[in-house]
Amino acid sequence: MPAPRLKRVYDAPADEDGLRILVDRLWPRGLRKDAARIDRWLKEVAPSDALRRRFHARPQAWDDFRAAYAEELRDNPALAELRALARRERVTLLYASRDAERNNARALAELLAGKKAPARGRGSEGRTNSPVRK
């Protein structure tokens, strides 16, 4: 399975995006639904509201976020659905965050690519060495 592409939802769509899947729990601010070029909205794979708020308050805790998010997704049937889609066709995960390096779409793409989430509580400086293409 090729690594999913990542793209900010506000960026212009491209033919090579393939299936464009929004993976945020909340609809992106200022984006009209009729103008959005989104094929699927899989908010079921987004972090819980509690985890999202905690990460907003402490963005430097990137590894902790990734570990907690991986735990949330462990038995999530929507993750299996996303994996199946990514096996069949090119997938671009769309996100609204301004931070291209530390957001739920990147963490999700790493999990889809088979990268293990870090152990919780290691403390994070937010390093990313992701094989995921933008």
C-alpha positions in Angstrom: 0.0 0.0 0.0 1.5 3.3 -1.0 1.8 5.9 1.8 -1.1 8.3 1.8 -0.5 11.8 0.7 -1.2 14.7 3.1 -2.7 18.0 2.2 -4.2 21.0 3.9 -8.0 21.1 3.0 -7.6 24.7 2.0 -5.0 23.9 -0.7 -6.1 23.5 -4.3 -7.0 19.9 -5.3 -4.9 18.1 -7.9 -5.5 15.2 -10.1 -2.8 13.1 -8.4 -4.7 13.5 -5.0 -6.8 10.5 -5.8 -9.5 9.9 -3.2 -9.6 13.1 -1.0 -10.6 12.2 2.6 -11.1 14.8 5.3 -10.0 13.3 8.6 -10.9 16.1 11.1 -13.8 15.8 13.5 -14.9 19.4 12.9 -15.7 20.9 9.5 -13.0 23.3 8.4 -13.7 27.0 9.3 -14.7 29.1 6.3 -14.9 26.3 3.8 -18.3 25.9 2.2 -19.5 22.3 1.8 -20.7 22.9 -1.7 -17.2 24.3 -2.7 -15.1 21.7 -0.9 -13.6 19.0 -3.2 -13.8 16.3 -0.6 -14.8 12.7 -1.6 -15.3 11.4 2.0 -15.5 12.8 5.5 -14.2 10.2 7.9 -14.6 12.1 11.1 -14.8 8.7 12.9 -11.0 8.4 12.6 -10.3 11.9 14.0 -9.0 12.2 17.6 -11.7 12.5 20.3 -12.6 16.0 21.4 -10.8 15.5 24.7 -7.5 14.4 23.0 -7.8 17.2 20.4 -8.2 19.9 23.1 -5.3 18.4 25.1 -3.0 18.5 22.1 -4.1 22.1 21.3 -3.1 23.1 24.9 0.3 21.2 24.6 1.4 21.0 21.0 5.0 20.2 22.1 3.7 16.8 23.4 3.6 15.4 19.9 4.8 11.9 20.9 2.2 11.7 23.7 -0.5 12.8 21.3 0.5 10.1 18.7 0.5 7.4 21.3 -2.9 8.3 22.8 -4.3 8.7 19.2 -3.1 5.3 18.2 -4.7 3.8 21.4 -8.0 5.5 20.4 -7.8 4.0 16.9 -6.8 0.5 17.9 -10.3 -1.0 17.7 -11.9 1.6 15.5 -13.7 0.0 12.5 -13.3 3.3 10.6 -9.6 2.8 10.6 -10.1 -0.6 8.9 -12.3 1.1 6.3 -9.6 3.7 5.6 -7.0 1.0 5.3 -9.2 -0.8 2.7 -9.7 2.4 0.7 -5.9 3.1 0.8 -5.2 -0.4 -0.5 -7.5 0.1 -3.5 -6.6 3.5 -4.6 -4.4 6.6 -4.0 -5.6 8.4 -0.9 -5.0 12.0 0.2 -5.7 12.7 3.9 -7.0 16.3 4.3 -6.6 18.3 7.5 -7.3 21.9 8.5 -4.4 22.5 10.9 -1.9 25.2 10.1 0.9 22.9 11.4 1.9 20.6 8.5 4.3 18.5 10.7 2.2 17.9 13.8 -1.5 17.1 13.1 -3.8 14.2 13.3 -3.6 13.5 9.6 0.2 13.0 9.8 -0.1 10.7 12.8 -2.9 8.8 11.0 -0.8 8.4 7.8 2.1 7.1 9.9 -0.1 4.5 11.4 -1.4 3.5 8.0 2.1 3.2 6.7 2.9 0.8 9.5 5.0 3.1 11.7 4.5 2.3 15.4 3.3 5.1 17.7 5.8 6.0 20.4 5.3 4.8 24.0 3.2 7.1 26.1 4.8 9.4 28.6 8.3 9.6 26.9 8.1 13.3 26.7 8.2 14.9 23.2 10.1 17.6 21.6 8.0 17.1 18.5 10.5 15.4 16.2 9.1 13.9 13.1 11.0 11.6 10.7 8.0 10.6 8.7 8.2 8.6 5.4 4.8 10.2 4.5 4.8 12.4 1.5 3.2 15.7 1.5 
